[in-house]
Amino acid sequence: MKLFIDTANVEEIRAAAACGIVSGVTTNPSLIAKEGRKLEDVIHEIVSLVDGPISAEVTEGDAETMIAQGRDLAKIHKNIVIKLPMTWEGIKACKTLVKEGIKTNVTLCFSVDQALLAMEAGATFVSPFMGRLDDAGMETEELIRNIAKVKAIYGYKTEIIAASIRNLKHIESAALAGSDIATIPYKVMMKMIEHPLTDAGLKIFANAAKSK
Ligand code: E4P
């Protein structure tokens, strides 16, 4: 499973990318607002840090405006992916942008039916949200597994991005359910390497090395 970083903070992206395991970046309007910067400025900087898909989300409600915004954002760099909402307008915009060779990511996906629409529209990526489903007390691993199953049965090329990841359990569930990608906040990604037995083992080996 590929790992994307889910942030608009360039320092976090730089630090995670330096670890060598980041294949892409996802942003959304909330993450951009948190940085207090313009979407275009942040995106320009991110493309210089990670050579992989970089999702930039449109903010307009109707298909025509989303298409226009998507075309402008896509001009920034070949790696830009236009993130579109799971609405009929978003699906219409997806279909048009895909025909023009622009990569898309249909976001705010919470059901197999919604994922099916994104896949039929030819989306490059679809983003089911694990954390928000979990918050609502709903099953997350099953959703990813079922979307992956539909993808396999019909041979869709759309890649599944497990999003809204809050903890290590979400990452493990996404991987076990067959997600293509998990997009992970920086703090959660850094926790992936932690294990108390690794720390204990490191101490034992360091002591052994000193005792020579
Ligand atoms: C990524 O594509 C999503 O926008 C993001 O993971 C949403 O996460 P949240 O539910 O924590 O806002």
py3Dmol code that shows the C-alpha trace and the ligand (Angstrom):
import py3Dmol

protein = """\
ATOM      1  CA  MET A   1       0.000   0.000   0.000  1.00  0.00           C
ATOM      2  CA  LYS A   2       1.364   3.387  -1.006  1.00  0.00           C
ATOM      3  CA  LEU A   3       1.598   6.092   1.645  1.00  0.00           C
ATOM      4  CA  PHE A   4       0.542   9.679   0.979  1.00  0.00           C
ATOM      5  CA  ILE A   5       0.839  12.492   3.485  1.00  0.00           C
ATOM      6  CA  ASP A   6      -2.369  14.329   4.372  1.00  0.00           C
ATOM      7  CA  THR A   7      -1.274  17.879   5.138  1.00  0.00           C
ATOM      8  CA  ALA A   8      -0.706  21.303   3.604  1.00  0.00           C
ATOM      9  CA  ASN A   9       2.196  22.039   5.963  1.00  0.00           C
ATOM     10  CA  VAL A  10       5.363  22.154   3.883  1.00  0.00           C
ATOM     11  CA  GLU A  11       7.664  21.457   6.834  1.00  0.00           C
ATOM     12  CA  GLU A  12       5.763  18.254   7.601  1.00  0.00           C
ATOM     13  CA  ILE A  13       5.875  17.270   3.929  1.00  0.00           C
ATOM     14  CA  ARG A  14       9.620  17.971   3.749  1.00  0.00           C
ATOM     15  CA  ALA A  15      10.319  15.906   6.895  1.00  0.00           C
ATOM     16  CA  ALA A  16       8.142  12.955   5.832  1.00  0.00           C
ATOM     17  CA  ALA A  17       9.478  12.980   2.266  1.00  0.00           C
ATOM     18  CA  ALA A  18      13.020  12.784   3.638  1.00  0.00           C
ATOM     19  CA  CYS A  19      12.121   9.390   5.174  1.00  0.00           C
ATOM     20  CA  GLY A  20      11.712   8.026   1.634  1.00  0.00           C
ATOM     21  CA  ILE A  21       8.265   6.471   1.931  1.00  0.00           C
ATOM     22  CA  VAL A  22       5.940   9.264   0.767  1.00  0.00           C
ATOM     23  CA  SER A  23       4.484   8.735  -2.721  1.00  0.00           C
ATOM     24  CA  GLY A  24       1.990  11.610  -2.804  1.00  0.00           C
ATOM     25  CA  VAL A  25       0.236  14.421  -0.928  1.00  0.00           C
ATOM     26  CA  THR A  26      -3.406  15.232  -0.253  1.00  0.00           C
ATOM     27  CA  THR A  27      -4.708  18.611   0.859  1.00  0.00           C
ATOM     28  CA  ASN A  28      -8.197  19.965   1.456  1.00  0.00           C
ATOM     29  CA  PRO A  29      -9.630  23.438   2.116  1.00  0.00           C
ATOM     30  CA  SER A  30      -9.456  22.948   5.919  1.00  0.00           C
ATOM     31  CA  LEU A  31      -5.770  21.960   5.775  1.00  0.00           C
ATOM     32  CA  ILE A  32      -4.984  24.927   3.491  1.00  0.00           C
ATOM     33  CA  ALA A  33      -6.887  27.327   5.800  1.00  0.00           C
ATOM     34  CA  LYS A  34      -4.907  26.011   8.782  1.00  0.00           C
ATOM     35  CA  GLU A  35      -1.711  27.186   7.052  1.00  0.00           C
ATOM     36  CA  GLY A  36      -3.207  30.639   6.391  1.00  0.00           C
ATOM     37  CA  ARG A  37      -1.868  30.588   2.827  1.00  0.00           C
ATOM     38  CA  LYS A  38      -3.275  30.665  -0.702  1.00  0.00           C
ATOM     39  CA  LEU A  39      -3.955  27.230  -2.237  1.00  0.00           C
ATOM     40  CA  GLU A  40      -1.876  27.997  -5.356  1.00  0.00           C
ATOM     41  CA  ASP A  41       1.145  29.146  -3.291  1.00  0.00           C
ATOM     42  CA  VAL A  42       1.117  26.017  -1.139  1.00  0.00           C
ATOM     43  CA  ILE A  43       0.688  23.732  -4.165  1.00  0.00           C
ATOM     44  CA  HIS A  44       3.611  25.373  -6.001  1.00  0.00           C
ATOM     45  CA  GLU A  45       5.823  24.599  -3.012  1.00  0.00           C
ATOM     46  CA  ILE A  46       4.562  21.030  -2.510  1.00  0.00           C
ATOM     47  CA  VAL A  47       5.278  19.972  -6.101  1.00  0.00           C
ATOM     48  CA  SER A  48       8.935  20.791  -5.539  1.00  0.00           C
ATOM     49  CA  LEU A  49       9.053  18.506  -2.465  1.00  0.00           C
ATOM     50  CA  VAL A  50       7.275  15.340  -3.597  1.00  0.00           C
ATOM     51  CA  ASP A  51       7.379  13.772  -7.059  1.00  0.00           C
ATOM     52  CA  GLY A  52       3.978  12.091  -7.007  1.00  0.00           C
ATOM     53  CA  PRO A  53       0.255  12.868  -7.121  1.00  0.00           C
ATOM     54  CA  ILE A  54      -0.607  16.100  -5.249  1.00  0.00           C
ATOM     55  CA  SER A  55      -4.327  16.585  -4.603  1.00  0.00           C
ATOM     56  CA  ALA A  56      -5.646  20.152  -4.707  1.00  0.00           C
ATOM     57  CA  GLU A  57      -9.339  20.557  -3.916  1.00  0.00           C
ATOM     58  CA  VAL A  58     -11.736  22.793  -5.848  1.00  0.00           C
ATOM     59  CA  THR A  59     -13.943  25.071  -3.782  1.00  0.00           C
ATOM     60  CA  GLU A  60     -16.763  25.958  -6.167  1.00  0.00           C
ATOM     61  CA  GLY A  61     -20.160  24.245  -6.213  1.00  0.00           C
ATOM     62  CA  ASP A  62     -21.209  23.850  -9.855  1.00  0.00           C
ATOM     63  CA  ALA A  63     -19.558  21.619 -12.450  1.00  0.00           C
ATOM     64  CA  GLU A  64     -18.592  24.399 -14.865  1.00  0.00           C
ATOM     65  CA  THR A  65     -16.822  26.436 -12.181  1.00  0.00           C
ATOM     66  CA  MET A  66     -15.123  23.317 -10.774  1.00  0.00           C
ATOM     67  CA  ILE A  67     -13.916  22.412 -14.277  1.00  0.00           C
ATOM     68  CA  ALA A  68     -12.504  25.914 -14.827  1.00  0.00           C
ATOM     69  CA  GLN A  69     -10.795  25.894 -11.404  1.00  0.00           C
ATOM     70  CA  GLY A  70      -9.518  22.363 -12.033  1.00  0.00           C
ATOM     71  CA  ARG A  71      -8.025  23.311 -15.408  1.00  0.00           C
ATOM     72  CA  ASP A  72      -6.192  26.269 -13.825  1.00  0.00           C
ATOM     73  CA  LEU A  73      -4.824  24.184 -10.938  1.00  0.00           C
ATOM     74  CA  ALA A  74      -3.764  21.387 -13.300  1.00  0.00           C
ATOM     75  CA  LYS A  75      -1.620  23.897 -15.228  1.00  0.00           C
ATOM     76  CA  ILE A  76       0.619  24.361 -12.162  1.00  0.00           C
ATOM     77  CA  HIS A  77       2.324  20.961 -12.564  1.00  0.00           C
ATOM     78  CA  LYS A  78       1.843  17.570 -14.226  1.00  0.00           C
ATOM     79  CA  ASN A  79       1.471  15.886 -10.809  1.00  0.00           C
ATOM     80  CA  ILE A  80      -1.568  17.921  -9.760  1.00  0.00           C
ATOM     81  CA  VAL A  81      -4.714  15.902  -9.066  1.00  0.00           C
ATOM     82  CA  ILE A  82      -8.008  17.772  -8.947  1.00  0.00           C
ATOM     83  CA  LYS A  83      -9.965  16.861  -5.856  1.00  0.00           C
ATOM     84  CA  LEU A  84     -13.707  17.020  -6.428  1.00  0.00           C
ATOM     85  CA  PRO A  85     -16.625  16.584  -4.040  1.00  0.00           C
ATOM     86  CA  MET A  86     -18.905  13.543  -4.113  1.00  0.00           C
ATOM     87  CA  THR A  87     -21.846  15.438  -5.619  1.00  0.00           C
ATOM     88  CA  TRP A  88     -23.487  15.108  -9.044  1.00  0.00           C
ATOM     89  CA  GLU A  89     -21.710  18.327 -10.025  1.00  0.00           C
ATOM     90  CA  GLY A  90     -18.426  16.840  -8.843  1.00  0.00           C
ATOM     91  CA  ILE A  91     -19.052  13.648 -10.835  1.00  0.00           C
ATOM     92  CA  LYS A  92     -19.887  15.680 -13.964  1.00  0.00           C
ATOM     93  CA  ALA A  93     -16.716  17.728 -13.514  1.00  0.00           C
ATOM     94  CA  CYS A  94     -14.734  14.509 -12.974  1.00  0.00           C
ATOM     95  CA  LYS A  95     -15.933  13.009 -16.258  1.00  0.00           C
ATOM     96  CA  THR A  96     -14.979  16.166 -18.203  1.00  0.00           C
ATOM     97  CA  LEU A  97     -11.565  16.627 -16.572  1.00  0.00           C
ATOM     98  CA  VAL A  98     -10.707  12.938 -17.074  1.00  0.00           C
ATOM     99  CA  LYS A  99     -11.526  13.270 -20.807  1.00  0.00           C
ATOM    100  CA  GLU A 100      -9.059  16.163 -20.927  1.00  0.00           C
ATOM    101  CA  GLY A 101      -6.357  13.990 -19.384  1.00  0.00           C
ATOM    102  CA  ILE A 102      -6.479  15.720 -15.984  1.00  0.00           C
ATOM    103  CA  LYS A 103      -6.103  13.480 -12.930  1.00  0.00           C
ATOM    104  CA  THR A 104      -8.970  13.524 -10.412  1.00  0.00           C
ATOM    105  CA  ASN A 105      -9.691  12.458  -6.838  1.00  0.00           C
ATOM    106  CA  VAL A 106     -13.332  12.208  -5.784  1.00  0.00           C
ATOM    107  CA  THR A 107     -13.455  12.946  -2.088  1.00  0.00           C
ATOM    108  CA  LEU A 108     -15.934  12.655   0.801  1.00  0.00           C
ATOM    109  CA  CYS A 109     -16.807   9.051  -0.114  1.00  0.00           C
ATOM    110  CA  PHE A 110     -18.719   7.114   2.540  1.00  0.00           C
ATOM    111  CA  SER A 111     -20.370   4.263   0.632  1.00  0.00           C
ATOM    112  CA  VAL A 112     -19.786   1.636  -2.055  1.00  0.00           C
ATOM    113  CA  ASP A 113     -22.438   3.310  -4.237  1.00  0.00           C
ATOM    114  CA  GLN A 114     -20.556   6.602  -4.114  1.00  0.00           C
ATOM    115  CA  ALA A 115     -17.251   4.871  -4.901  1.00  0.00           C
ATOM    116  CA  LEU A 116     -18.913   3.127  -7.845  1.00  0.00           C
ATOM    117  CA  LEU A 117     -19.986   6.512  -9.272  1.00  0.00           C
ATOM    118  CA  ALA A 118     -16.441   7.859  -8.997  1.00  0.00           C
ATOM    119  CA  MET A 119     -15.018   4.734 -10.647  1.00  0.00           C
ATOM    120  CA  GLU A 120     -17.602   4.865 -13.467  1.00  0.00           C
ATOM    121  CA  ALA A 121     -16.748   8.531 -14.051  1.00  0.00           C
ATOM    122  CA  GLY A 122     -13.153   7.392 -14.568  1.00  0.00           C
ATOM    123  CA  ALA A 123     -11.700   9.091 -11.481  1.00  0.00           C
ATOM    124  CA  THR A 124      -7.982   8.515 -10.976  1.00  0.00           C
ATOM    125  CA  PHE A 125      -8.589   8.219  -7.221  1.00  0.00           C
ATOM    126  CA  VAL A 126     -11.532   7.865  -4.860  1.00  0.00           C
ATOM    127  CA  SER A 127     -11.184   8.786  -1.188  1.00  0.00           C
ATOM    128  CA  PRO A 128     -13.285   6.901   1.362  1.00  0.00           C
ATOM    129  CA  PHE A 129     -13.086   8.632   4.764  1.00  0.00           C
ATOM    130  CA  MET A 130     -12.308   6.233   7.616  1.00  0.00           C
ATOM    131  CA  GLY A 131     -12.077   8.605  10.600  1.00  0.00           C
ATOM    132  CA  ARG A 132     -15.327  10.429   9.954  1.00  0.00           C
ATOM    133  CA  LEU A 133     -17.143   7.087   9.513  1.00  0.00           C
ATOM    134  CA  ASP A 134     -15.602   5.859  12.732  1.00  0.00           C
ATOM    135  CA  ASP A 135     -16.744   9.071  14.492  1.00  0.00           C
ATOM    136  CA  ALA A 136     -20.285   8.245  13.350  1.00  0.00           C
ATOM    137  CA  GLY A 137     -19.921   4.730  14.823  1.00  0.00           C
ATOM    138  CA  MET A 138     -19.868   3.044  11.418  1.00  0.00           C
ATOM    139  CA  GLU A 139     -17.719   0.214  10.057  1.00  0.00           C
ATOM    140  CA  THR A 140     -14.614   1.414   8.167  1.00  0.00           C
ATOM    141  CA  GLU A 141     -12.570  -1.658   7.194  1.00  0.00           C
ATOM    142  CA  GLU A 142     -15.625  -3.272   5.605  1.00  0.00           C
ATOM    143  CA  LEU A 143     -16.231  -0.214   3.431  1.00  0.00           C
ATOM    144  CA  ILE A 144     -12.670  -0.237   2.078  1.00  0.00           C
ATOM    145  CA  ARG A 145     -12.809  -4.019   1.533  1.00  0.00           C
ATOM    146  CA  ASN A 146     -16.096  -3.764  -0.363  1.00  0.00           C
ATOM    147  CA  ILE A 147     -14.871  -0.914  -2.568  1.00  0.00           C
ATOM    148  CA  ALA A 148     -11.704  -2.911  -3.324  1.00  0.00           C
ATOM    149  CA  LYS A 149     -13.887  -5.929  -4.165  1.00  0.00           C
ATOM    150  CA  VAL A 150     -16.047  -3.943  -6.614  1.00  0.00           C
ATOM    151  CA  LYS A 151     -12.891  -2.483  -8.159  1.00  0.00           C
ATOM    152  CA  ALA A 152     -11.457  -5.990  -8.677  1.00  0.00           C
ATOM    153  CA  ILE A 153     -14.690  -7.532 -10.036  1.00  0.00           C
ATOM    154  CA  TYR A 154     -15.127  -4.878 -12.732  1.00  0.00           C
ATOM    155  CA  GLY A 155     -11.473  -4.074 -13.346  1.00  0.00           C
ATOM    156  CA  TYR A 156     -11.710  -0.374 -12.540  1.00  0.00           C
ATOM    157  CA  LYS A 157      -8.387   1.454 -12.662  1.00  0.00           C
ATOM    158  CA  THR A 158      -9.389   4.040 -10.012  1.00  0.00           C
ATOM    159  CA  GLU A 159      -7.043   3.860  -7.020  1.00  0.00           C
ATOM    160  CA  ILE A 160      -8.552   3.788  -3.543  1.00  0.00           C
ATOM    161  CA  ILE A 161      -7.131   6.327  -1.092  1.00  0.00           C
ATOM    162  CA  ALA A 162      -8.098   5.528   2.502  1.00  0.00           C
ATOM    163  CA  ALA A 163      -8.474   9.045   3.942  1.00  0.00           C
ATOM    164  CA  SER A 164      -9.465  10.750   7.186  1.00  0.00           C
ATOM    165  CA  ILE A 165      -6.971   8.547   9.014  1.00  0.00           C
ATOM    166  CA  ARG A 166      -6.731   9.249  12.727  1.00  0.00           C
ATOM    167  CA  ASN A 167      -4.728   6.329  14.117  1.00  0.00           C
ATOM    168  CA  LEU A 168      -2.595   3.260  13.382  1.00  0.00           C
ATOM    169  CA  LYS A 169      -5.640   0.977  13.485  1.00  0.00           C
ATOM    170  CA  HIS A 170      -7.076   2.854  10.476  1.00  0.00           C
ATOM    171  CA  ILE A 171      -3.827   2.327   8.539  1.00  0.00           C
ATOM    172  CA  GLU A 172      -3.739  -1.390   9.369  1.00  0.00           C
ATOM    173  CA  SER A 173      -7.418  -1.784   8.444  1.00  0.00           C
ATOM    174  CA  ALA A 174      -6.882   0.032   5.136  1.00  0.00           C
ATOM    175  CA  ALA A 175      -3.928  -2.212   4.299  1.00  0.00           C
ATOM    176  CA  LEU A 176      -5.749  -5.420   5.254  1.00  0.00           C
ATOM    177  CA  ALA A 177      -8.831  -4.376   3.294  1.00  0.00           C
ATOM    178  CA  GLY A 178      -6.814  -3.881   0.105  1.00  0.00           C
ATOM    179  CA  SER A 179      -6.669  -0.098  -0.190  1.00  0.00           C
ATOM    180  CA  ASP A 180      -4.189   1.057  -2.837  1.00  0.00           C
ATOM    181  CA  ILE A 181      -3.110   4.058  -0.781  1.00  0.00           C
ATOM    182  CA  ALA A 182      -3.535   5.514   2.709  1.00  0.00           C
ATOM    183  CA  THR A 183      -3.188   9.263   3.139  1.00  0.00           C
ATOM    184  CA  ILE A 184      -1.907   9.908   6.622  1.00  0.00           C
ATOM    185  CA  PRO A 185      -1.434  12.994   8.828  1.00  0.00           C
ATOM    186  CA  TYR A 186       2.219  13.629   9.730  1.00  0.00           C
ATOM    187  CA  LYS A 187       1.885  12.809  13.455  1.00  0.00           C
ATOM    188  CA  VAL A 188       0.187   9.463  12.764  1.00  0.00           C
ATOM    189  CA  MET A 189       2.736   8.591  10.058  1.00  0.00           C
ATOM    190  CA  MET A 190       5.604   9.171  12.513  1.00  0.00           C
ATOM    191  CA  LYS A 191       3.982   6.748  14.989  1.00  0.00           C
ATOM    192  CA  MET A 192       4.044   3.917  12.413  1.00  0.00           C
ATOM    193  CA  ILE A 193       7.642   3.050  13.264  1.00  0.00           C
ATOM    194  CA  GLU A 194       7.155   2.980  17.027  1.00  0.00           C
ATOM    195  CA  HIS A 195       7.067  -0.240  19.049  1.00  0.00           C
ATOM    196  CA  PRO A 196       8.207  -0.713  22.674  1.00  0.00           C
ATOM    197  CA  LEU A 197       9.974  -3.969  21.796  1.00  0.00           C
ATOM    198  CA  THR A 198      11.947  -2.188  19.069  1.00  0.00           C
ATOM    199  CA  ASP A 199      13.076   0.399  21.665  1.00  0.00           C
ATOM    200  CA  ALA A 200      13.962  -2.373  24.149  1.00  0.00           C
ATOM    201  CA  GLY A 201      15.821  -4.287  21.431  1.00  0.00           C
ATOM    202  CA  LEU A 202      17.799  -1.195  20.426  1.00  0.00           C
ATOM    203  CA  LYS A 203      18.911  -0.708  24.048  1.00  0.00           C
ATOM    204  CA  ILE A 204      19.999  -4.350  24.320  1.00  0.00           C
ATOM    205  CA  PHE A 205      22.011  -4.160  21.091  1.00  0.00           C
ATOM    206  CA  ALA A 206      23.566  -0.806  22.052  1.00  0.00           C
ATOM    207  CA  ASN A 207      24.660  -2.223  25.444  1.00  0.00           C
ATOM    208  CA  ALA A 208      26.033  -5.354  23.778  1.00  0.00           C
ATOM    209  CA  ALA A 209      28.031  -3.208  21.340  1.00  0.00           C
ATOM    210  CA  LYS A 210      29.485  -1.155  24.246  1.00  0.00           C
ATOM    211  CA  SER A 211      30.475  -4.254  26.263  1.00  0.00           C
ATOM    212  CA  LYS A 212      32.917  -5.480  23.582  1.00  0.00           C
TER     213      LYS A 212
END
"""
ligand_1 = """\
12
E4P
C -7.937 13.693 2.502
O -8.004 13.550 1.303
C -9.052 14.192 3.315
O -9.439 15.460 2.925
C -8.685 14.141 4.761
O -8.068 12.915 5.033
C -9.875 14.392 5.684
O -9.486 14.155 7.004
P -10.372 14.622 8.266
O -11.615 13.812 8.294
O -9.494 14.363 9.443
O -10.673 16.085 8.050
"""
view = py3Dmol.view(width=600, height=400)
view.addModel(protein, "pdb")
view.setStyle({"model": 0}, {"cartoon": {"style": "trace"}})
view.addModel(ligand_1, "xyz")
view.setStyle({"model": 1}, {"stick": {}})
view.zoomTo()
view.show()
